[in-house]
Amino acid sequence: MRKIFLPIFIITFSLVISGITLFQSKQSIEPSFLEYVFVGILIIFFVLGLYFSLERIQNKKNVFAEEDELFRKISEKASSVSYYFSLLLWVILICVQNNTYLDIKWIFLIGIIGMASMYVFSWLIIKSLGFEE
Amino acid sequence: MKNRIKELRAKNSLTQNELALKVSVRRETIVFLEKGKYNPSLKLAYDISKVFNLKIEEVFIFNDE
């Protein structure tokens, strides 16, 4: 059961904390377009997390394995693929930071959300293409 | 690697759900196997073959390439 509710908890927690951080400090100023984009991405993650958790609950209810070898292999492959792309992303962000006046807060935010997005996209792409190794 | 899971499942009147339950995987894994989108581990291949009372090489067709 821990494996079912942990993703929901982490995503909800991240969503709430991000929402508070983004909007609390600028109560009088209208949130920027980038802030809306980040909140949108977090909401997409929340919906995906909810979907996969419900899928696990459904599997448990139907006495199927919650996790099996295919699920684990897809997760491992997605982790390794997203790791390499994340390294590339951070190198690009460091170069961008050196050449622009972008605030360090935004660099970290783009980096962290970019890493999470890469994992989700790698997972979805590997899942749709299959795993023939 | 090709396999005869779909054909053998139909022959044995098994649904994807029933086969998944027998070999302790999710139904999605059976779907992936039947579509040839996933090559199973030796253990899963053995378990599936056992369900059909056949040898692994009778269920899974290996390519030499």
N, CA and C atoms of all chains as a GROMACS GRO file, in nm:
protein
  594
    1MET      N    1   0.083  -0.121   0.000
    1MET     CA    2   0.000   0.000   0.000
    1MET      C    3   0.087   0.126   0.000
    2ARG      N    4   0.206   0.114   0.065
    2ARG     CA    5   0.298   0.227   0.072
    2ARG      C    6   0.336   0.273  -0.070
    3LYS      N    7   0.358   0.173  -0.158
    3LYS     CA    8   0.399   0.203  -0.295
    3LYS      C    9   0.289   0.273  -0.373
    4ILE      N   10   0.164   0.255  -0.329
    4ILE     CA   11   0.051   0.316  -0.400
    4ILE      C   12   0.037   0.463  -0.360
    5PHE      N   13   0.047   0.490  -0.231
    5PHE     CA   14   0.020   0.626  -0.185
    5PHE      C   15   0.143   0.717  -0.184
    6LEU      N   16   0.262   0.658  -0.186
    6LEU     CA   17   0.384   0.739  -0.184
    6LEU      C   18   0.394   0.834  -0.304
    7PRO      N   19   0.371   0.784  -0.430
    7PRO     CA   20   0.378   0.878  -0.543
    7PRO      C   21   0.275   0.991  -0.531
    8ILE      N   22   0.154   0.958  -0.486
    8ILE     CA   23   0.049   1.061  -0.472
    8ILE      C   24   0.093   1.164  -0.369
    9PHE      N   25   0.147   1.116  -0.257
    9PHE     CA   26   0.190   1.205  -0.151
    9PHE      C   27   0.302   1.298  -0.199
   10ILE      N   28   0.405   1.239  -0.266
   10ILE     CA   29   0.520   1.319  -0.312
   10ILE      C   30   0.474   1.427  -0.411
   11ILE      N   31   0.389   1.386  -0.507
   11ILE     CA   32   0.346   1.481  -0.609
   11ILE      C   33   0.257   1.590  -0.548
   12THR      N   34   0.166   1.551  -0.458
   12THR     CA   35   0.079   1.650  -0.393
   12THR      C   36   0.163   1.748  -0.312
   13PHE      N   37   0.260   1.693  -0.238
   13PHE     CA   38   0.348   1.775  -0.156
   13PHE      C   39   0.424   1.875  -0.244
   14SER      N   40   0.483   1.824  -0.355
   14SER     CA   41   0.559   1.912  -0.446
   14SER      C   42   0.469   2.021  -0.504
   15LEU      N   43   0.346   1.980  -0.539
   15LEU     CA   44   0.251   2.074  -0.599
   15LEU      C   45   0.217   2.186  -0.501
   16VAL      N   46   0.188   2.148  -0.377
   16VAL     CA   47   0.149   2.246  -0.275
   16VAL      C   48   0.267   2.340  -0.245
   17ILE      N   49   0.386   2.280  -0.223
   17ILE     CA   50   0.505   2.361  -0.191
   17ILE      C   51   0.538   2.458  -0.306
   18SER      N   52   0.530   2.405  -0.431
   18SER     CA   53   0.561   2.491  -0.546
   18SER      C   54   0.461   2.605  -0.556
   19GLY      N   55   0.335   2.571  -0.536
   19GLY     CA   56   0.229   2.671  -0.542
   19GLY      C   57   0.252   2.781  -0.440
   20ILE      N   58   0.284   2.738  -0.316
   20ILE     CA   59   0.307   2.836  -0.209
   20ILE      C   60   0.429   2.923  -0.243
   21THR      N   61   0.540   2.858  -0.285
   21THR     CA   62   0.664   2.931  -0.316
   21THR      C   63   0.643   3.030  -0.430
   22LEU      N   64   0.574   2.986  -0.534
   22LEU     CA   65   0.558   3.070  -0.652
   22LEU      C   66   0.467   3.191  -0.628
   23PHE      N   67   0.361   3.169  -0.554
   23PHE     CA   68   0.261   3.275  -0.542
   23PHE      C   69   0.269   3.357  -0.413
   24GLN      N   70   0.329   3.299  -0.306
   24GLN     CA   71   0.329   3.368  -0.178
   24GLN      C   72   0.412   3.497  -0.182
   25SER      N   73   0.532   3.487  -0.244
   25SER     CA   74   0.624   3.602  -0.242
   25SER      C   75   0.578   3.716  -0.333
   26LYS      N   76   0.486   3.687  -0.420
   26LYS     CA   77   0.444   3.792  -0.516
   26LYS      C   78   0.293   3.813  -0.507
   27GLN      N   79   0.246   3.839  -0.386
   27GLN     CA   80   0.101   3.850  -0.368
   27GLN      C   81   0.038   3.963  -0.451
   28SER      N   82   0.111   4.070  -0.464
   28SER     CA   83   0.052   4.184  -0.535
   28SER      C   84   0.080   4.180  -0.686
   29ILE      N   85   0.181   4.100  -0.724
   29ILE     CA   86   0.218   4.097  -0.866
   29ILE      C   87   0.155   3.974  -0.933
   30GLU      N   88   0.110   3.995  -1.052
   30GLU     CA   89   0.050   3.886  -1.130
   30GLU      C   90   0.157   3.780  -1.162
   31PRO      N   91   0.130   3.648  -1.141
   31PRO     CA   92   0.230   3.546  -1.172
   31PRO      C   93   0.269   3.549  -1.320
   32SER      N   94   0.396   3.522  -1.348
   32SER     CA   95   0.444   3.529  -1.487
   32SER      C   96   0.399   3.406  -1.567
   33PHE      N   97   0.420   3.414  -1.698
   33PHE     CA   98   0.382   3.304  -1.787
   33PHE      C   99   0.457   3.176  -1.750
   34LEU      N  100   0.588   3.192  -1.719
   34LEU     CA  101   0.672   3.077  -1.683
   34LEU      C  102   0.619   3.006  -1.558
   35GLU      N  103   0.568   3.086  -1.464
   35GLU     CA  104   0.513   3.028  -1.340
   35GLU      C  105   0.388   2.945  -1.370
   36TYR      N  106   0.307   2.998  -1.460
   36TYR     CA  107   0.187   2.922  -1.499
   36TYR      C  108   0.227   2.792  -1.568
   37VAL      N  109   0.333   2.797  -1.652
   37VAL     CA  110   0.380   2.678  -1.723
   37VAL      C  111   0.426   2.572  -1.622
   38PHE      N  112   0.502   2.615  -1.520
   38PHE     CA  113   0.552   2.520  -1.419
   38PHE      C  114   0.438   2.457  -1.341
   39VAL      N  115   0.342   2.539  -1.303
   39VAL     CA  116   0.228   2.484  -1.228
   39VAL      C  117   0.150   2.387  -1.318
   40GLY      N  118   0.138   2.422  -1.446
   40GLY     CA  119   0.070   2.333  -1.542
   40GLY      C  120   0.140   2.198  -1.551
   41ILE      N  121   0.275   2.202  -1.560
   41ILE     CA  122   0.353   2.077  -1.568
   41ILE      C  123   0.333   1.994  -1.441
   42LEU      N  124   0.335   2.062  -1.326
   42LEU     CA  125   0.316   1.991  -1.198
   42LEU      C  126   0.178   1.926  -1.190
   43ILE      N  127   0.077   1.997  -1.244
   43ILE     CA  128  -0.059   1.941  -1.243
   43ILE      C  129  -0.064   1.816  -1.333
   44ILE      N  130   0.006   1.822  -1.448
   44ILE     CA  131   0.012   1.705  -1.538
   44ILE      C  132   0.075   1.587  -1.463
   45PHE      N  133   0.185   1.614  -1.390
   45PHE     CA  134   0.252   1.509  -1.311
   45PHE      C  135   0.156   1.451  -1.207
   46PHE      N  136   0.079   1.541  -1.145
   46PHE     CA  137  -0.016   1.498  -1.043
   46PHE      C  138  -0.119   1.403  -1.104
   47VAL      N  139  -0.171   1.440  -1.220
   47VAL     CA  140  -0.272   1.356  -1.287
   47VAL      C  141  -0.210   1.220  -1.326
   48LEU      N  142  -0.087   1.224  -1.379
   48LEU     CA  143  -0.020   1.098  -1.417
   48LEU      C  144   0.004   1.010  -1.294
   49GLY      N  145   0.052   1.073  -1.187
   49GLY     CA  146   0.077   0.998  -1.062
   49GLY      C  147  -0.050   0.934  -1.010
   50LEU      N  148  -0.159   1.010  -1.017
   50LEU     CA  149  -0.289   0.961  -0.972
   50LEU      C  150  -0.334   0.842  -1.058
   51TYR      N  151  -0.314   0.856  -1.191
   51TYR     CA  152  -0.354   0.751  -1.284
   51TYR      C  153  -0.278   0.620  -1.255
   52PHE      N  154  -0.145   0.632  -1.239
   52PHE     CA  155  -0.066   0.510  -1.216
   52PHE      C  156  -0.093   0.449  -1.079
   53SER      N  157  -0.124   0.534  -0.980
   53SER     CA  158  -0.157   0.481  -0.848
   53SER      C  159  -0.291   0.408  -0.853
   54LEU      N  160  -0.387   0.465  -0.927
   54LEU     CA  161  -0.518   0.399  -0.940
   54LEU      C  162  -0.504   0.266  -1.015
   55GLU      N  163  -0.412   0.266  -1.114
   55GLU     CA  164  -0.387   0.143  -1.189
   55GLU      C  165  -0.334   0.033  -1.096
   56ARG      N  166  -0.243   0.074  -1.004
   56ARG     CA  167  -0.188  -0.020  -0.907
   56ARG      C  168  -0.298  -0.074  -0.814
   57ILE      N  169  -0.386   0.018  -0.769
   57ILE     CA  170  -0.496  -0.024  -0.681
   57ILE      C  171  -0.585  -0.124  -0.754
   58GLN      N  172  -0.611  -0.094  -0.882
   58GLN     CA  173  -0.695  -0.182  -0.964
   58GLN      C  174  -0.629  -0.321  -0.978
   59ASN      N  175  -0.497  -0.322  -1.003
   59ASN     CA  176  -0.424  -0.448  -1.015
   59ASN      C  177  -0.430  -0.527  -0.886
   60LYS      N  178  -0.415  -0.456  -0.774
   60LYS     CA  179  -0.418  -0.522  -0.643
   60LYS      C  180  -0.556  -0.583  -0.618
   61LYS      N  181  -0.660  -0.506  -0.657
   61LYS     CA  182  -0.797  -0.553  -0.637
   61LYS      C  183  -0.825  -0.677  -0.722
   62ASN      N  184  -0.768  -0.680  -0.843
   62ASN     CA  185  -0.790  -0.794  -0.933
   62ASN      C  186  -0.688  -0.907  -0.913
   63VAL      N  187  -0.617  -0.901  -0.802
   63VAL     CA  188  -0.515  -1.001  -0.762
   63VAL      C  189  -0.401  -1.013  -0.864
   64PHE      N  190  -0.379  -0.910  -0.946
   64PHE     CA  191  -0.262  -0.909  -1.035
   64PHE      C  192  -0.142  -0.860  -0.956
   65ALA      N  193  -0.022  -0.886  -1.012
   65ALA     CA  194   0.098  -0.832  -0.949
   65ALA      C  195   0.096  -0.680  -0.966
   66GLU      N  196   0.128  -0.608  -0.857
   66GLU     CA  197   0.132  -0.461  -0.866
   66GLU      C  198   0.248  -0.418  -0.955
   67GLU      N  199   0.357  -0.491  -0.940
   67GLU     CA  200   0.479  -0.465  -1.017
   67GLU      C  201   0.526  -0.598  -1.072
   68ASP      N  202   0.571  -0.598  -1.194
   68ASP     CA  203   0.630  -0.722  -1.247
   68ASP      C  204   0.759  -0.688  -1.320
   69GLU      N  205   0.820  -0.790  -1.385
   69GLU     CA  206   0.951  -0.766  -1.445
   69GLU      C  207   0.949  -0.661  -1.555
   70LEU      N  208   0.840  -0.656  -1.634
   70LEU     CA  209   0.831  -0.556  -1.740
   70LEU      C  210   0.828  -0.415  -1.682
   71PHE      N  211   0.745  -0.397  -1.577
   71PHE     CA  212   0.732  -0.268  -1.510
   71PHE      C  213   0.867  -0.222  -1.455
   72ARG      N  214   0.937  -0.316  -1.388
   72ARG     CA  215   1.068  -0.282  -1.330
   72ARG      C  216   1.171  -0.247  -1.437
   73LYS      N  217   1.170  -0.326  -1.548
   73LYS     CA  218   1.267  -0.301  -1.655
   73LYS      C  219   1.240  -0.165  -1.722
   74ILE      N  220   1.114  -0.132  -1.742
   74ILE     CA  221   1.080  -0.002  -1.802
   74ILE      C  222   1.126   0.110  -1.709
   75SER      N  223   1.102   0.093  -1.579
   75SER     CA  224   1.143   0.197  -1.483
   75SER      C  225   1.294   0.214  -1.482
   76GLU      N  226   1.368   0.101  -1.485
   76GLU     CA  227   1.515   0.108  -1.484
   76GLU      C  228   1.567   0.177  -1.610
   77LYS      N  229   1.511   0.138  -1.724
   77LYS     CA  230   1.556   0.196  -1.852
   77LYS      C  231   1.525   0.346  -1.855
   78ALA      N  232   1.404   0.382  -1.807
   78ALA     CA  233   1.365   0.524  -1.805
   78ALA      C  234   1.459   0.603  -1.714
   79SER      N  235   1.499   0.542  -1.601
   79SER     CA  236   1.591   0.610  -1.509
   79SER      C  237   1.725   0.635  -1.576
   80SER      N  238   1.778   0.533  -1.645
   80SER     CA  239   1.911   0.549  -1.705
   80SER      C  240   1.907   0.649  -1.822
   81VAL      N  241   1.802   0.643  -1.903
   81VAL     CA  242   1.792   0.736  -2.016
   81VAL      C  243   1.779   0.880  -1.964
   82SER      N  244   1.689   0.899  -1.865
   82SER     CA  245   1.667   1.034  -1.814
   82SER      C  246   1.789   1.087  -1.741
   83TYR      N  247   1.869   0.997  -1.683
   83TYR     CA  248   1.992   1.040  -1.614
   83TYR      C  249   2.088   1.107  -1.713
   84TYR      N  250   2.109   1.043  -1.829
   84TYR     CA  251   2.201   1.100  -1.929
   84TYR      C  252   2.149   1.233  -1.983
   85PHE      N  253   2.018   1.239  -2.009
   85PHE     CA  254   1.962   1.363  -2.060
   85PHE      C  255   1.964   1.474  -1.953
   86SER      N  256   1.952   1.433  -1.826
   86SER     CA  257   1.955   1.531  -1.718
   86SER      C  258   2.094   1.595  -1.708
   87LEU      N  259   2.198   1.513  -1.726
   87LEU     CA  260   2.334   1.567  -1.724
   87LEU      C  261   2.348   1.674  -1.832
   88LEU      N  262   2.296   1.641  -1.950
   88LEU     CA  263   2.301   1.734  -2.063
   88LEU      C  264   2.225   1.863  -2.031
   89LEU      N  265   2.108   1.845  -1.969
   89LEU     CA  266   2.024   1.960  -1.932
   89LEU      C  267   2.098   2.054  -1.836
   90TRP      N  268   2.165   1.996  -1.735
   90TRP     CA  269   2.235   2.080  -1.637
   90TRP      C  270   2.353   2.153  -1.702
   91VAL      N  271   2.422   2.086  -1.796
   91VAL     CA  272   2.533   2.153  -1.867
   91VAL      C  273   2.478   2.272  -1.945
   92ILE      N  274   2.364   2.249  -2.015
   92ILE     CA  275   2.302   2.358  -2.092
   92ILE      C  276   2.260   2.472  -1.999
   93LEU      N  277   2.201   2.436  -1.884
   93LEU     CA  278   2.155   2.539  -1.790
   93LEU      C  279   2.271   2.620  -1.733
   94ILE      N  280   2.384   2.553  -1.708
   94ILE     CA  281   2.502   2.625  -1.657
   94ILE      C  282   2.551   2.725  -1.763
   95CYS      N  283   2.552   2.681  -1.890
   95CYS     CA  284   2.593   2.771  -1.999
   95CYS      C  285   2.496   2.888  -2.010
   96VAL      N  286   2.366   2.858  -2.001
   96VAL     CA  287   2.263   2.963  -2.010
   96VAL      C  288   2.280   3.062  -1.895
   97GLN      N  289   2.304   3.009  -1.777
   97GLN     CA  290   2.317   3.094  -1.659
   97GLN      C  291   2.436   3.189  -1.672
   98ASN      N  292   2.544   3.138  -1.735
   98ASN     CA  293   2.663   3.222  -1.753
   98ASN      C  294   2.641   3.334  -1.854
   99ASN      N  295   2.551   3.309  -1.948
   99ASN     CA  296   2.532   3.407  -2.055
   99ASN      C  297   2.406   3.492  -2.043
  100THR      N  298   2.327   3.466  -1.940
  100THR     CA  299   2.206   3.548  -1.923
  100THR      C  300   2.196   3.597  -1.779
  101TYR      N  301   2.094   3.677  -1.755
  101TYR     CA  302   2.073   3.726  -1.618
  101TYR      C  303   1.962   3.649  -1.549
  102LEU      N  304   1.939   3.527  -1.595
  102LEU     CA  305   1.831   3.446  -1.537
  102LEU      C  306   1.863   3.415  -1.390
  103ASP      N  307   1.762   3.436  -1.306
  103ASP     CA  308   1.779   3.416  -1.163
  103ASP      C  309   1.813   3.269  -1.133
  104ILE      N  310   1.898   3.247  -1.031
  104ILE     CA  311   1.941   3.111  -0.995
  104ILE      C  312   1.823   3.024  -0.953
  105LYS      N  313   1.718   3.090  -0.895
  105LYS     CA  314   1.596   3.018  -0.853
  105LYS      C  315   1.530   2.951  -0.974
  106TRP      N  316   1.530   3.026  -1.087
  106TRP     CA  317   1.469   2.973  -1.209
  106TRP      C  318   1.552   2.860  -1.268
  107ILE      N  319   1.685   2.874  -1.258
  107ILE     CA  320   1.773   2.770  -1.310
  107ILE      C  321   1.745   2.638  -1.237
  108PHE      N  322   1.736   2.645  -1.104
  108PHE     CA  323   1.709   2.524  -1.025
  108PHE      C  324   1.571   2.467  -1.056
  109LEU      N  325   1.474   2.558  -1.066
  109LEU     CA  326   1.336   2.516  -1.093
  109LEU      C  327   1.327   2.446  -1.230
  110ILE      N  328   1.392   2.507  -1.332
  110ILE     CA  329   1.391   2.448  -1.466
  110ILE      C  330   1.462   2.313  -1.463
  111GLY      N  331   1.576   2.309  -1.391
  111GLY     CA  332   1.653   2.184  -1.381
  111GLY      C  333   1.574   2.072  -1.317
  112ILE      N  334   1.512   2.102  -1.204
  112ILE     CA  335   1.439   1.997  -1.130
  112ILE      C  336   1.316   1.950  -1.208
  113ILE      N  337   1.238   2.045  -1.257
  113ILE     CA  338   1.118   2.008  -1.333
  113ILE      C  339   1.158   1.940  -1.464
  114GLY      N  340   1.269   1.987  -1.524
  114GLY     CA  341   1.320   1.923  -1.647
  114GLY      C  342   1.357   1.777  -1.624
  115MET      N  343   1.424   1.750  -1.510
  115MET     CA  344   1.462   1.612  -1.477
  115MET      C  345   1.340   1.524  -1.461
  116ALA      N  346   1.241   1.578  -1.387
  116ALA     CA  347   1.118   1.500  -1.366
  116ALA      C  348   1.047   1.475  -1.499
  117SER      N  349   1.044   1.579  -1.584
  117SER     CA  350   0.976   1.565  -1.715
  117SER      C  351   1.047   1.460  -1.800
  118MET      N  352   1.181   1.462  -1.796
  118MET     CA  353   1.256   1.366  -1.877
  118MET      C  354   1.227   1.223  -1.833
  119TYR      N  355   1.216   1.204  -1.702
  119TYR     CA  356   1.186   1.069  -1.653
  119TYR      C  357   1.048   1.025  -1.702
  120VAL      N  358   0.951   1.114  -1.688
  120VAL     CA  359   0.813   1.080  -1.728
  120VAL      C  360   0.807   1.052  -1.878
  121PHE      N  361   0.870   1.139  -1.960
  121PHE     CA  362   0.866   1.119  -2.105
  121PHE      C  363   0.941   0.992  -2.146
  122SER      N  364   1.058   0.966  -2.084
  122SER     CA  365   1.132   0.844  -2.115
  122SER      C  366   1.046   0.722  -2.084
  123TRP      N  367   0.980   0.728  -1.968
  123TRP     CA  368   0.895   0.617  -1.924
  123TRP      C  369   0.783   0.592  -2.026
  124LEU      N  370   0.716   0.701  -2.065
  124LEU     CA  371   0.604   0.687  -2.159
  124LEU      C  372   0.652   0.639  -2.297
  125ILE      N  373   0.767   0.692  -2.343
  125ILE     CA  374   0.818   0.652  -2.475
  125ILE      C  375   0.860   0.506  -2.473
  126ILE      N  376   0.934   0.465  -2.369
  126ILE     CA  377   0.979   0.325  -2.362
  126ILE      C  378   0.857   0.232  -2.353
  127LYS      N  379   0.758   0.275  -2.275
  127LYS     CA  380   0.638   0.193  -2.260
  127LYS      C  381   0.564   0.179  -2.393
  128SER      N  382   0.559   0.286  -2.471
  128SER     CA  383   0.485   0.277  -2.598
  128SER      C  384   0.565   0.202  -2.705
  129LEU      N  385   0.698   0.214  -2.701
  129LEU     CA  386   0.779   0.145  -2.802
  129LEU      C  387   0.800  -0.003  -2.770
  130GLY      N  388   0.795  -0.037  -2.643
  130GLY     CA  389   0.820  -0.175  -2.604
  130GLY      C  390   0.962  -0.194  -2.556
  131PHE      N  391   0.990  -0.312  -2.511
  131PHE     CA  392   1.119  -0.340  -2.449
  131PHE      C  393   1.169  -0.472  -2.501
  132GLU      N  394   1.252  -0.468  -2.607
  132GLU     CA  395   1.290  -0.593  -2.673
  132GLU      C  396   1.430  -0.642  -2.641
  133GLU      N  397   1.494  -0.584  -2.538
  133GLU     CA  398   1.631  -0.626  -2.509
  133GLU      C  399   1.633  -0.764  -2.447
  134MET      N  400   1.276  -1.219  -3.117
  134MET     CA  401   1.219  -1.346  -3.071
  134MET      C  402   1.067  -1.345  -3.090
  135LYS      N  403   1.018  -1.448  -3.160
  135LYS     CA  404   0.872  -1.457  -3.178
  135LYS      C  405   0.815  -1.552  -3.073
  136ASN      N  406   0.685  -1.548  -3.057
  136ASN     CA  407   0.625  -1.645  -2.964
  136ASN      C  408   0.485  -1.685  -3.010
  137ARG      N  409   0.439  -1.796  -2.951
  137ARG     CA  410   0.308  -1.851  -2.990
  137ARG      C  411   0.206  -1.835  -2.878
  138ILE      N  412   0.228  -1.736  -2.792
  138ILE     CA  413   0.141  -1.723  -2.674
  138ILE      C  414  -0.006  -1.704  -2.712
  139LYS      N  415  -0.030  -1.614  -2.807
  139LYS     CA  416  -0.168  -1.585  -2.846
  139LYS      C  417  -0.238  -1.711  -2.898
  140GLU      N  418  -0.166  -1.781  -2.984
  140GLU     CA  419  -0.221  -1.903  -3.045
  140GLU      C  420  -0.248  -2.010  -2.937
  141LEU      N  421  -0.151  -2.030  -2.849
  141LEU     CA  422  -0.166  -2.132  -2.744
  141LEU      C  423  -0.272  -2.093  -2.642
  142ARG      N  424  -0.282  -1.964  -2.618
  142ARG     CA  425  -0.383  -1.916  -2.524
  142ARG      C  426  -0.522  -1.945  -2.579
  143ALA      N  427  -0.540  -1.921  -2.709
  143ALA     CA  428  -0.670  -1.947  -2.772
  143ALA      C  429  -0.700  -2.097  -2.770
  144LYS      N  430  -0.596  -2.177  -2.798
  144LYS     CA  431  -0.612  -2.323  -2.800
  144LYS      C  432  -0.654  -2.376  -2.662
  145ASN      N  433  -0.598  -2.316  -2.557
  145ASN     CA  434  -0.627  -2.359  -2.420
  145ASN      C  435  -0.742  -2.282  -2.355
  146SER      N  436  -0.811  -2.202  -2.436
  146SER     CA  437  -0.924  -2.119  -2.389
  146SER      C  438  -0.888  -2.037  -2.264
  147LEU      N  439  -0.774  -1.973  -2.272
  147LEU     CA  440  -0.732  -1.888  -2.160
  147LEU      C  441  -0.743  -1.742  -2.201
  148THR      N  442  -0.788  -1.658  -2.109
  148THR     CA  443  -0.789  -1.514  -2.139
  148THR      C  444  -0.653  -1.456  -2.097
  149GLN      N  445  -0.628  -1.334  -2.142
  149GLN     CA  446  -0.502  -1.268  -2.102
  149GLN      C  447  -0.497  -1.253  -1.950
  150ASN      N  448  -0.611  -1.222  -1.890
  150ASN     CA  449  -0.617  -1.206  -1.743
  150ASN      C  450  -0.581  -1.336  -1.673
  151GLU      N  451  -0.637  -1.446  -1.721
  151GLU     CA  452  -0.611  -1.576  -1.657
  151GLU      C  453  -0.464  -1.615  -1.668
  152LEU      N  454  -0.407  -1.595  -1.787
  152LEU     CA  455  -0.266  -1.627  -1.805
  152LEU      C  456  -0.178  -1.539  -1.716
  153ALA      N  457  -0.213  -1.410  -1.709
  153ALA     CA  458  -0.136  -1.317  -1.625
  153ALA      C  459  -0.140  -1.361  -1.479
  154LEU      N  460  -0.257  -1.405  -1.434
  154LEU     CA  461  -0.269  -1.451  -1.296
  154LEU      C  462  -0.187  -1.576  -1.271
  155LYS      N  463  -0.188  -1.668  -1.371
  155LYS     CA  464  -0.115  -1.794  -1.355
  155LYS      C  465   0.036  -1.773  -1.345
  156VAL      N  466   0.088  -1.672  -1.415
  156VAL     CA  467   0.233  -1.651  -1.413
  156VAL      C  468   0.273  -1.528  -1.329
  157SER      N  469   0.178  -1.477  -1.253
  157SER     CA  470   0.202  -1.364  -1.159
  157SER      C  471   0.262  -1.240  -1.224
  158VAL      N  472   0.203  -1.199  -1.334
  158VAL     CA  473   0.242  -1.070  -1.395
  158VAL      C  474   0.116  -0.988  -1.419
  159ARG      N  475   0.133  -0.866  -1.465
  159ARG     CA  476   0.017  -0.783  -1.497
  159ARG      C  477  -0.032  -0.819  -1.637
  160ARG      N  478  -0.158  -0.794  -1.664
  160ARG     CA  479  -0.215  -0.827  -1.795
  160ARG      C  480  -0.141  -0.754  -1.907
  161GLU      N  481  -0.096  -0.633  -1.876
  161GLU     CA  482  -0.022  -0.551  -1.972
  161GLU      C  483   0.102  -0.624  -2.024
  162THR      N  484   0.166  -0.700  -1.937
  162THR     CA  485   0.287  -0.774  -1.977
  162THR      C  486   0.253  -0.881  -2.080
  163ILE      N  487   0.138  -0.945  -2.062
  163ILE     CA  488   0.094  -1.046  -2.159
  163ILE      C  489   0.064  -0.979  -2.294
  164VAL      N  490   0.003  -0.860  -2.288
  164VAL     CA  491  -0.027  -0.785  -2.410
  164VAL      C  492   0.104  -0.753  -2.483
  165PHE      N  493   0.202  -0.706  -2.410
  165PHE     CA  494   0.333  -0.672  -2.468
  165PHE      C  495   0.399  -0.795  -2.528
  166LEU      N  496   0.389  -0.908  -2.458
  166LEU     CA  497   0.451  -1.033  -2.508
  166LEU      C  498   0.386  -1.076  -2.639
  167GLU      N  499   0.253  -1.071  -2.641
  167GLU     CA  500   0.181  -1.114  -2.761
  167GLU      C  501   0.209  -1.025  -2.881
  168LYS      N  502   0.231  -0.897  -2.854
  168LYS     CA  503   0.260  -0.804  -2.963
  168LYS      C  504   0.407  -0.811  -3.004
  169GLY      N  505   0.487  -0.888  -2.932
  169GLY     CA  506   0.630  -0.899  -2.961
  169GLY      C  507   0.707  -0.776  -2.920
  170LYS      N  508   0.651  -0.699  -2.825
  170LYS     CA  509   0.716  -0.575  -2.781
  170LYS      C  510   0.803  -0.599  -2.658
  171TYR      N  511   0.807  -0.721  -2.611
  171TYR     CA  512   0.887  -0.749  -2.491
  171TYR      C  513   0.940  -0.892  -2.495
  172ASN      N  514   1.070  -0.906  -2.468
  172ASN     CA  515   1.130  -1.039  -2.456
  172ASN      C  516   1.136  -1.076  -2.309
  173PRO      N  517   1.069  -1.183  -2.268
  173PRO     CA  518   1.061  -1.213  -2.125
  173PRO      C  519   1.192  -1.267  -2.068
  174SER      N  520   1.200  -1.266  -1.936
  174SER     CA  521   1.315  -1.328  -1.869
  174SER      C  522   1.301  -1.480  -1.885
  175LEU      N  523   1.408  -1.549  -1.855
  175LEU     CA  524   1.405  -1.695  -1.866
  175LEU      C  525   1.299  -1.755  -1.773
  176LYS      N  526   1.287  -1.695  -1.655
  176LYS     CA  527   1.190  -1.746  -1.556
  176LYS      C  528   1.046  -1.731  -1.607
  177LEU      N  529   1.017  -1.612  -1.663
  177LEU     CA  530   0.881  -1.589  -1.713
  177LEU      C  531   0.853  -1.680  -1.833
  178ALA      N  532   0.953  -1.694  -1.920
  178ALA     CA  533   0.937  -1.783  -2.037
  178ALA      C  534   0.910  -1.926  -1.990
  179TYR      N  535   0.982  -1.968  -1.887
  179TYR     CA  536   0.964  -2.103  -1.832
  179TYR      C  537   0.823  -2.118  -1.772
  180ASP      N  538   0.782  -2.017  -1.694
  180ASP     CA  539   0.649  -2.022  -1.630
  180ASP      C  540   0.538  -2.029  -1.735
  181ILE      N  541   0.552  -1.951  -1.841
  181ILE     CA  542   0.449  -1.950  -1.946
  181ILE      C  543   0.445  -2.086  -2.016
  182SER      N  544   0.563  -2.139  -2.046
  182SER     CA  545   0.569  -2.269  -2.113
  182SER      C  546   0.506  -2.377  -2.026
  183LYS      N  547   0.528  -2.365  -1.895
  183LYS     CA  548   0.474  -2.464  -1.801
  183LYS      C  549   0.321  -2.461  -1.801
  184VAL      N  550   0.265  -2.340  -1.814
  184VAL     CA  551   0.118  -2.327  -1.818
  184VAL      C  552   0.062  -2.406  -1.936
  185PHE      N  553   0.134  -2.403  -2.050
  185PHE     CA  554   0.086  -2.473  -2.170
  185PHE      C  555   0.140  -2.616  -2.180
  186ASN      N  556   0.212  -2.661  -2.077
  186ASN     CA  557   0.273  -2.795  -2.076
  186ASN      C  558   0.362  -2.819  -2.199
  187LEU      N  559   0.439  -2.719  -2.235
  187LEU     CA  560   0.529  -2.730  -2.350
  187LEU      C  561   0.670  -2.689  -2.309
  188LYS      N  562   0.767  -2.719  -2.398
  188LYS     CA  563   0.903  -2.674  -2.371
  188LYS      C  564   0.915  -2.526  -2.412
  189ILE      N  565   1.014  -2.458  -2.355
  189ILE     CA  566   1.031  -2.315  -2.386
  189ILE      C  567   1.044  -2.293  -2.537
  190GLU      N  568   1.125  -2.377  -2.603
  190GLU     CA  569   1.149  -2.357  -2.747
  190GLU      C  570   1.025  -2.385  -2.832
  191GLU      N  571   0.924  -2.449  -2.774
  191GLU     CA  572   0.799  -2.471  -2.848
  191GLU      C  573   0.707  -2.349  -2.838
  192VAL      N  574   0.731  -2.267  -2.738
  192VAL     CA  575   0.649  -2.146  -2.721
  192VAL      C  576   0.720  -2.024  -2.777
  193PHE      N  577   0.850  -2.016  -2.751
  193PHE     CA  578   0.928  -1.900  -2.796
  193PHE      C  579   1.022  -1.942  -2.908
  194ILE      N  580   1.014  -1.871  -3.018
  194ILE     CA  581   1.097  -1.903  -3.135
  194ILE      C  582   1.214  -1.804  -3.142
  195PHE      N  583   1.334  -1.858  -3.120
  195PHE     CA  584   1.452  -1.771  -3.119
  195PHE      C  585   1.505  -1.749  -3.261
  196ASN      N  586   1.544  -1.623  -3.289
  196ASN     CA  587   1.609  -1.593  -3.416
  196ASN      C  588   1.759  -1.605  -3.397
  197ASP      N  589   1.830  -1.652  -3.499
  197ASP     CA  590   1.975  -1.665  -3.488
  197ASP      C  591   2.047  -1.530  -3.494
  198GLU      N  592   1.981  -1.429  -3.553
  198GLU     CA  593   2.045  -1.298  -3.572
  198GLU      C  594   2.081  -1.233  -3.440
   0.00000   0.00000   0.00000
